[in-house]
């Protein structure tokens, strides 16, 4: 991306008639450096009504420059201070970046010899001396001829141009049109807002569905646990047994997931499960009977609700097992008194419930 070139606006303050060559040198140097000179050539220094306008120009400028010669300049009646010093004080008060070039004694004497006494201060020499002392106490340098002013402008503006806090001016055709970008940002912000609302609504629905599903599972556990199924003696080691439907459903989950059919030649347990257990599971939406293509028998398979219910039971069993298991001892295997290794006690195997 090409960096936009900033052009700093430099307000040039000085007395006028005695410093025309110096002002021209400053203007020329500022323009050559690619910046914008501004001054009070179009205003009459003694016209108090123009002071507000000059202040506005200083406010709108990025840098204030003072060229101080051998004249104090026109004095503002109510304050007794020259307009040039008023401009200088105002720029300092506003915190404007500034610099000053002050005429040397040798250069001033040469000007007086060449142009007469009009180039030296006669009415307010004391005030000029105090003003000169104030200026030299801040950022300033001396000049013997206009070339010194050009050099000072070149060096100083190079430093100011590197200051990113100064706004400056930029060509209109170099400024990126931010309207499309603003519109795109607004569009994205609106889409982001709608997406957040949709996600919030989805979270609410998901939470509601999870709550309803948890309530459904709790109800199924209660209902299936209250339904007793009599298992014939030939399927229960010779003794007729009564087991609740919930236990049968979970204990035979692998069989149900694979599918139970009423095909000819099937086992007694498969036939019992198909005709006595699956219909009861179907009533509660946990199993479904379907036609098998190409054969004459039907098959019971588990439904999505049944799969989710089994997963919930499995999770509860695992959590219960984790809570009931004793903590694992990390230290070495205990030794018998005679130094031989003592075998850890074996845990009794878990018995399956109503496994058909």
N, C-alpha and C positions, 0 to 999 in steps of 0.2 A: 504494500500500500504506500503510495507516494505521500510524503509528509508535506502538509500545507505550509507555505512560507508566510510567516507573520511579519507585518510591517508595523513597527512601532511609531506612534505619533509623538513627536518631540516638540514641546512648546519652548520657543526661544524668547528669553526675556532680556532686555537691555535698554539703555537709553538709545535714541534713534540716530539723530543726525551725525553724532560724533563717531559712531561705530558702524556705518554703512558697509565698509569693506569686510569687517569682521562678521557681521550678520550674513553677508552674502557668502562668505567662506563656510560658515556653519551650515547654511541652507544647502550649498553645493555638496558638502561632505555627507550630510544626512541623506540627500537624494542618491548620491553615489553608493551609499551603503544599503540602498534599497528600502529606506524608511521615509516617513512623511514629516516634513517640517511644518510647524504652525507658529504664528506669531501675531503681534499686535500692529503690523504695518497698516492695516485698514482702520485702526482706531486711533483717536487722539489721546495721548497719555493723560492730559489734564482734564479730560471730559469724564467727570465722576459717573455719569450715567452709563458709561461703557465698562465700568469696573465689574459689574455683575456679569456682563458678557464675557469679559476676559477670564473671570473665575470659572465660568462654565467651560471655556476652552481648556483651562488647566485641568479641570475635573475630567474632561473627556480625553486628555492626553495621557500617554503612558509614562513619559519622562519629562522632567523639567530641566532646562539648561539656562544658566545665567552667564552673560558676557558682561563683565564689569570693567568699565573704562575709567576715565578721569572726570566724569560728570555724575552728580547725584541724581539729577533728573527733576522733572516737575513734581512739586510737593502737593499732597492732598491736604486742603486747608484745615479740616477739622482735627486731623491727627498730627500734622506737621511732618509726616513721613512721605518719602517719595513713592510714586506709584510702582517703580521698579522694586523697591524694598518691600512694599506691600504684596506684590506678586510673589516675591521670594518667600516671605513669611507665610503666605497662604499655602504655597506648595509644600513647605515643610510641615505645616499644621495638618495637611491632608495626607501626609505620609507618602508623598510622591517620590519615586526614585529621582535623584537629581545629581547634577554635577555643575561646576562653575569653572570658567576660565577668567583670570584676572590679569589686567595689563601690567607690565613691568614698568618701573620708574623710567628706564631708558627709553622704552617705546613711547611712553606718555610725553616725555620731553621732546622726542623727535616729532610727534604729532603737533605739539604746541609750536615748535619752530617752523613747521611746514604750513600749519593752518591758522595760527594765531591763538590768542587767549580764549577764544570761544570753546576750545577743547579742554579747558581746565575749569574746575569748580571754584566759583567766586563767592556765591551766596551762602552755601552750606558746606564748607570744607570740613567742619567738625563732624557733621552728620555723615558725610562721605567716609571719613576716616573710621568712624565707629562701624559703619556698614561693611567696609572693606575688612575690618578686623573680624567681624562676625562671619563673613563668607570664608575667610582663610582658615577659620577654626573648623570648617567642615570639609567635605570632598571638593577639592579645587586644585587648579594648576595655573601656571603663568603663561602668558604669550608675549612674544616680541613682534610677531607679524602674523598675518592670516594663515600661513602654513602651519603654525603651531596649533591653531584652532582646528584645522582639518585633521591633524594627527590625533588630537585629543578626542574629537568626535568619533573618529574611526575606532580607536582603542576602547573607548567607553561604551559605545553602542554594541560592540562585539560582545562585551560582558553582559550588558542588559538583555541582548537578544537570546542569550542562553538561559535567562531566567524564565521558567515556564509559568510563573505566577502572573506575568505581564500578558494581558490579553492580546493587545495589538489589533491590527486589521488584516483581513483575509479577503482575497478576491472572491466575488460572488460565485464564479464558475468553479472555484476550488472547494467550495463548501458542499459537503454531501447532503443531498436532499433527505432529511430525516423523516419526512412524512410517511413514505412507504414503510420505513422501519418501525415508526410509531404505531402505524396501523397493524403491522404484523405482530408487534408486541401486545397490542390490545387484543388482537384475535387469539393469540396464544394464551393470554391471561384468562380470557373468557372460556377457552377450551379447558384450561387447567382448572378453573372454577367448576365447570360442568363435570369434569372428570372426578374431582374431589367429591362432588355431590353424589355422583353415580357410585363411587367406591363406598361412600358412607351408607348409601341406600342398600348396596350389596352386602355390606357388613351387617346391617340391621336384619336383612332378609336371611343371611347365613346364620346369624345368631338365633333368629326366630326359628329357622328350620332345625338347627341343632337342638334347640330347646324342645321343639315338638318331637323330634326324633328320640331324644332322651326320654321324654314322657311316654312315647310309644313303646320303646324298649322296656321301660320299667313295667308298663302294663302287660306286655307280652310275657315277661319273666313271671309276673304274678299269676297270669291266667294259665300259662303252660305248666307252671309248677303246681297248679291245683288240679290238673287233669291227670287222672291215673290211667295207666295202660296195663292190662293183664298180659303178661308174657307166658305163653304156654310152657308146660313142663319140658317138652322136648327141645325147646330153645333155651331153657334156663337150667341146665344140668339136672334135669329130672324133677325139679320142684317148681310149681307155678309161682311166679313172682309178679308183684305189682310195682311199677316204676312210673314216676311222673313224666309227662310228655317233654318237659324242658330237658331233663337228663338224657332221654332217648335222642332227642333232636341234636344235642351237642355231642354226645358220645358217638353218634353215627354220622357225623358231619361229612366225613370223607366219602361214605357210601352215597349220601344224598347229593353231594356235589357231582359225583360221577354219574349219577342217574340210576333210578330203580325202575325196572320194567316188570311187566306181567307175562313175559314170554314163556312159552311152553318149555318145560325142562328146567326152569329156574329153581333155585334152592328154596327150602321152606322159610328161611329167614327173609329172603328177598320178597317172597309172596306175602309173608306176614307184614312186612314193612309197607309193601305196595297197597294192601287192602285195609290195613288197620291203623297205620301211623300217618302215611302221606295224606289221606283225605282230611284228617284233623289238622294237619299243618296247612293244607290248602285253604281251609276255612279262615285261617288267620293271615293269609297272604304270604306265607313263607315257602310254599311249594306250588308247582303248577303241573297239570297233566297235559302232555302234548302227544300228537300223532307222530310216529316215526316213519319217515318216507321209505317206501319199498318193502315194509314188513307189516304184519297184521297186529302187532302188539303196540301198547302205549308205554310212555315213559314219564315218570315223575322227576322233575329237576327243581333245583332251588331257585327262588326268585331274587331279584336285586335286594328286596327288603330282607329276605332270608340271609343273603350273604352279609349284609350290613349288620344284621342282628347277631350272626355267628361271630363276626369280627369284634363286636362289642363284648360278647361273652368271653371270647378269647383274651381280650385285653384285661377284663376284670379278673380272670383266672391268673394271668401272669402277674398282675399287680398284687393279688392276694398271696401268690406263691412267694413273691419277692419280700413281702412283709413278714411272712411266716418262716422263711429260711433263716437258720442261725448264721451269725457273722462268721466270715472266713478267718481262721487264725493264721497269722503270717509267720509265727515263730517256728522253730525246728520241731520235727516229730518227737514227741516225748520218749524218753528212754526208760526202759525197765530198770529195776534196781540192779540187776545183774549185767546191765550194759547192753542188752539186746533190744532191738527195735520193737516197739509196741504198735501193732496194727490198729488203725483207727476203726471205731465202731461203724458198722454198716447201717445205713438208713433203710428202714423197711420200704419195699416197693409200694407205689401208689396203685390202688385198685381202680380199674375202669368201671364206670357206671353203665349198666344196661347195654353193654356192647353186644350187638346182635351179629 
